[in-house]
Amino acid sequence: MSTTWHADPEALELYSAGHLDDVRASSLEAHLLACPHCRGAVAARVPRSQLDTMWNTIEDALDAPQPGIIELALLQLGVHEHVARLLAATSSLRLSWFLAEAFALGSAAFAAQHTAGTGAGGATLFLFLVLAALAPVAGVAAAFGPGVDPAYEIGIASPMRGDRLLFVRATAVLGASILIAGIAALALPDLDWTVTLWLLPALGLTLTTLAVATWLQPIAAACTVGLTWLVVAAASSVATTDPLAAFHVVGQLVSTLAIVTSVLVLAQRRSAYEGRIPS
Amino acid sequence: MSVPAVEIIDVHKRFGRTTALAGLSFDAPAGITGLLGPNGAGKTTLLRMAATVLAPDIGQIRLLGWDPSLSDERLAIRRRLGYMPQEPGFHRSFTAFEFVDYIAILKEMTDRRTRHDEVRRVLTLVGVDGVMDRKIKALSGGMRRRVALAQALLGDPDILVLDEPTAGLDPEQRLRFREIVSERAGDRTVLLSTHQTEDVAALCPRVVVMLDGSALFEGTPKELTDVAAGRVWLAPERSPSARLSWRNPEGAHRNIGDAPSGADLVAPTLEDGYLLLVGQRAFTEEEVA
């Protein structure tokens, strides 16, 4: 379809600059659909930079990859898109990791549920609490560092500080682990304060791992802290005949002390995360 | 006179019992400096130091006039640095676009639109814009190296550190690589390690030959070629005085070494000069780092 008349040049000028009122713009657009000559006249009047910006916007909308499930979930939670992309590159913030963690904690909770009131009840509850406290430690170890971050060497040559990257990832891992363990805890036999006893040890162990990782690589730090924790928790339950001794008053106090000490160490030594590849 | 972008001053580095760098010193001014050397010469160790990811045991490195051992100055260097390691690691579940976008975020490009434009620019530059939405794990080795080069070019850095960038590339890709790097060089500084003497001859106005952690030669490709002037000759058999010798496609032996009198001397190549310098160790040493 074509037309025999052409739009007023002044109207085209105003339209190209975005200053034409809505009613006249709507009328002009109807004409533009049928008139190649006037479409060309509009194109000639629009500044090149404005066309480039418009094209880039369209290209960005079409070409930018659709974020994955975790990244989408983070965006829904209000996480900034560039932080969501940083987190999406974290091994321990993948769906497979969450499923494995949920399976381990769910199984422990299920066992505690089915052994409640029996001789094994205390041991299975102990198992759940120990696992819940260790889950974020494992997640943090898999969040950053040589061996777990494939682009680590490129990353440490970049200006983003290693401590910032690690703390952002560690916070996300900790949050996700607490959420998963919290949901799994709902399956425990008695929904009293017992099911929250792992929270403070989890925080203490995670921060201790981060503090130790200023000397050791994150995986070595997590193994050291995790094994120490297992030995201490098991030994205290055997020595006191209270299966949950490590989670009661003394354990909570030690956890609090570990949190405070670790925060002080991290404040002092966080530059150690700036990154040097291991020899 | 301006300060060279890269200054290496009496740098030593050991890994356990192995000496990677033994008192290495040289300057790299603007332009492309090629590092040649056999495996184990210390090229990768040096480039890691130039990329601020490894510190020397002894000695000093200055990049763009700054000291990378100081936190603030290291940050300033990293803001103007592009680095492609010898074995770049990838988040294989990312697409090429997502991976380069991720590195762009690490390079402090937080505005989404500007960052995406820059990611597209570098991916187009290295010729992988057609596959940028493919997962890295689905890309060929050559494509992955181009993605690794793309991330190093983000932000048009003043210093570009490239460790074996042409390894695994086919001839056409290597030519494309030369085109990209030579276009980018200008008044920027490119440190490039390679085993390919053709790359050095084609690209680098300046070459450093490394052996056993120190610089054996510094100069232009022509000066390196001239090392072999009068020391390359053709003969029907391997000559006893030849340090290296091989049969060429015409059936004659190309001998490199101290030419006997009356030898049929031929024009040397850069490779001849290099081989004469490093000798047979070029084929026997192990890579240290």
HADDOCK unambig.tbl for C-alpha pairs under 7 A between the chains (distance, minus, plus):
assign (segid A and resid 65 and name CA) (segid B and resid 133 and name CA) 6.77 0.50 0.50
assign (segid A and resid 82 and name CA) (segid B and resid 105 and name CA) 6.47 0.50 0.50
assign (segid A and resid 82 and name CA) (segid B and resid 110 and name CA) 6.23 0.50 0.50
assign (segid A and resid 85 and name CA) (segid B and resid 102 and name CA) 6.34 0.50 0.50
assign (segid A and resid 86 and name CA) (segid B and resid 102 and name CA) 6.47 0.50 0.50
assign (segid A and resid 89 and name CA) (segid B and resid 91 and name CA) 6.76 0.50 0.50
assign (segid A and resid 150 and name CA) (segid B and resid 89 and name CA) 4.51 0.50 0.50
assign (segid A and resid 150 and name CA) (segid B and resid 90 and name CA) 5.41 0.50 0.50
assign (segid A and resid 150 and name CA) (segid B and resid 91 and name CA) 6.12 0.50 0.50
assign (segid A and resid 151 and name CA) (segid B and resid 88 and name CA) 6.77 0.50 0.50
assign (segid A and resid 151 and name CA) (segid B and resid 89 and name CA) 4.60 0.50 0.50
assign (segid A and resid 151 and name CA) (segid B and resid 90 and name CA) 5.38 0.50 0.50
assign (segid A and resid 151 and name CA) (segid B and resid 91 and name CA) 6.83 0.50 0.50
assign (segid A and resid 154 and name CA) (segid B and resid 83 and name CA) 6.63 0.50 0.50
assign (segid A and resid 155 and name CA) (segid B and resid 106 and name CA) 6.66 0.50 0.50
assign (segid A and resid 156 and name CA) (segid B and resid 53 and name CA) 6.43 0.50 0.50
assign (segid A and resid 157 and name CA) (segid B and resid 51 and name CA) 5.96 0.50 0.50
assign (segid A and resid 157 and name CA) (segid B and resid 52 and name CA) 6.10 0.50 0.50
assign (segid A and resid 157 and name CA) (segid B and resid 53 and name CA) 5.88 0.50 0.50
assign (segid A and resid 157 and name CA) (segid B and resid 78 and name CA) 6.08 0.50 0.50
assign (segid A and resid 157 and name CA) (segid B and resid 83 and name CA) 7.00 0.50 0.50
assign (segid A and resid 158 and name CA) (segid B and resid 78 and name CA) 5.39 0.50 0.50
assign (segid A and resid 158 and name CA) (segid B and resid 79 and name CA) 6.90 0.50 0.50
assign (segid A and resid 158 and name CA) (segid B and resid 106 and name CA) 5.92 0.50 0.50
assign (segid A and resid 158 and name CA) (segid B and resid 107 and name CA) 5.44 0.50 0.50
assign (segid A and resid 159 and name CA) (segid B and resid 75 and name CA) 5.50 0.50 0.50
assign (segid A and resid 159 and name CA) (segid B and resid 78 and name CA) 5.01 0.50 0.50
assign (segid A and resid 159 and name CA) (segid B and resid 79 and name CA) 5.46 0.50 0.50
assign (segid A and resid 159 and name CA) (segid B and resid 106 and name CA) 6.62 0.50 0.50
assign (segid A and resid 159 and name CA) (segid B and resid 107 and name CA) 5.57 0.50 0.50
assign (segid A and resid 159 and name CA) (segid B and resid 108 and name CA) 6.90 0.50 0.50
assign (segid A and resid 160 and name CA) (segid B and resid 106 and name CA) 5.14 0.50 0.50
assign (segid A and resid 160 and name CA) (segid B and resid 107 and name CA) 6.24 0.50 0.50
assign (segid A and resid 160 and name CA) (segid B and resid 108 and name CA) 6.48 0.50 0.50
assign (segid A and resid 275 and name CA) (segid B and resid 53 and name CA) 6.62 0.50 0.50
assign (segid A and resid 276 and name CA) (segid B and resid 53 and name CA) 4.85 0.50 0.50
assign (segid A and resid 276 and name CA) (segid B and resid 54 and name CA) 5.36 0.50 0.50
assign (segid A and resid 277 and name CA) (segid B and resid 53 and name CA) 6.09 0.50 0.50
assign (segid A and resid 277 and name CA) (segid B and resid 54 and name CA) 6.30 0.50 0.50
assign (segid A and resid 279 and name CA) (segid B and resid 15 and name CA) 6.12 0.50 0.50
